[in-house]
């Protein structure tokens, strides 16, 4: 098997995590990295046995690199993705795809024009519980979905996360993109396209950010189902849980655990069972493997630019709804 050489753009915490997971992807190899912070790129390159490119153009001009992983802050995604596309490099870009719809559209158009693969890092699709919920719903085990609820609660931004760009909605997309792009995509993946969004929220504890730190987002799906996403970075005790109700039963995951994950299936006939979910390996490694497979076999990635755009559109609609007090229709 010919090895696919990969370049990494962005050598922060996420870049390091992606480089670590890429090492476990069969048929792929990290060969070069770039970051404006020479210290960060040097440290990561040494750790992962890669070369440092001192400038972005030098990395993108390399004929030995087929694809790039973009792990830079979200406000830089547009330029980096366009430059990568114009260099003929296939792209894996961390969520969010961008922080505006216009930027998402530019990125998607650039990839299509260049004929390169574009995959967005919405990793929940590869987490064992999330994928099990999707499979159970698709198999019809609880009938047609009618209601879905997800909460993801974390404490205030810690020092490690207080990068200047992360405190800005323009640069990060706020909590709904920086964190909850995953949950928005999960809910879309299970229930289908979103038609309208209504949200309430505000800024309560994280006064150093310019976006809401507590949000309740109501989604109306085109198939008639409704959903609720509770998001907070202002809680003293974190939690990640959810449920989905169908016409024939309910799937409940009262606490999402990455170790020994389980969920409960309840039916209206009184039958109930706890299911142990089989884990298949590291979820980030799996998503990178899916990207590499799409590139090598000339297939559309499992999570497309349009999926990334949809998550951004829902997040922006929720922010608009909080500001206006109105339900926002998705175009």
FENURMO-V436779 format. One record per pair of residues at least 6 apart in sequence whose C-alpha atoms are under 7 Angstrom apart, sorted by the first residue. I is the first residue (numbers start at 1). J is the second residue. Records with the same first field share a line. If there is no record, write none. Layout:
I: J  J
//
This chain:
1: 27
2: 27
3: 27  28  29
4: 27  28  29  66
5: 28  29  30  31  64  65  66  67
6: 29  30  31  65  66  67  68
7: 30  31  32  33  65  67  68  69
8: 32  33  34  68  69  70
9: 33  34  35  69  70  71  72
10: 34  35  70  71  72
11: 35  40  41  44
12: 40
14: 71
15: 71
16: 44
21: 284  285
22: 285  288
23: 29
24: 285
25: 285  289
30: 50
31: 50  51
32: 50  51  52  53
33: 41  45  50  51  52  53
34: 41  52  53  54  55  56
35: 41
41: 52
42: 52
45: 51  52
53: 59
60: 84  87
61: 87
66: 89  90
67: 89  90  91
68: 89  90  91  92
69: 91  92  93
70: 92  93  94
71: 93  94
73: 172
74: 96  98  99  171  172
75: 98  99  171  172
77: 97  98
78: 98  103  107
81: 107
82: 107  110
85: 110  111  114  116
86: 114
88: 114  116
89: 116
90: 116  117  118
91: 117  118  119
92: 118  119  120  121  291
93: 119  120  121
94: 120  121
95: 120  121  122  181
96: 177  178  181  308  312
97: 104  120  308  309
98: 104
99: 170  172  173  312
101: 309  313
104: 309
108: 305
111: 117  118
117: 295  300  301
118: 301  304  305
119: 291  301  303  304  305
120: 303  304  305  308
122: 182
123: 182  283  284  287
124: 130  182  186
125: 131  186
126: 283  286  287
127: 283
128: 277  278  279
129: 261  277
134: 190
142: 246  247  248  249  250
143: 246  247  248  249
144: 246  247
145: 191  225  244  245  246  247
146: 225  226  245  246  247
147: 225  226  227  244  245  246
148: 226  227  228  243  244  245
149: 227  228  229  242  243  244
150: 228  229  230  241  242  243
151: 229  230  231  240  241  242
152: 230  231  232  239  240  241
153: 231  232  233  235  238  239  240
154: 232  233  234  235  237  238  239
155: 233  234  235  236  237  238
156: 206  233  234  235
157: 233
165: 171  172
166: 172
167: 208  209  210
168: 174  209  210
169: 210  211
172: 178
174: 211
175: 213
176: 315
177: 312  315
181: 311
184: 311
185: 311
188: 194
191: 221
192: 221
193: 221  222
194: 219  220  221  222  330
195: 220  221  222  329  330
196: 219  220  327  328  329  330
197: 218  219  220  317  318  327  328  329
198: 217  218  219  318  321  326  327  328
199: 215  216  217  218  318  321  322
200: 215  216  217  322
201: 212  214  215  216  322
202: 212  213  214  215
203: 211  212  213  214
204: 213
205: 234
206: 213
213: 232  233  234
214: 231  232  233  234
215: 230  231  232
216: 228  229  230  231
217: 228  229  230  318
218: 227  228  229
219: 226  227  228
220: 226  227
240: 255  256
241: 253  254  255  256
242: 252  253  254
243: 251  252  253
244: 250  251  252
245: 251
248: 267  268
249: 266  267  268
250: 265  266  267
251: 263  264  265  266
252: 263  264  265
253: 263  264
261: 276  277
262: 274  275  276  277
263: 274  275  276
264: 273  274  275
265: 272  273  274
266: 272  273
291: 301
294: 300  301
317: 328
321: 327  328
//
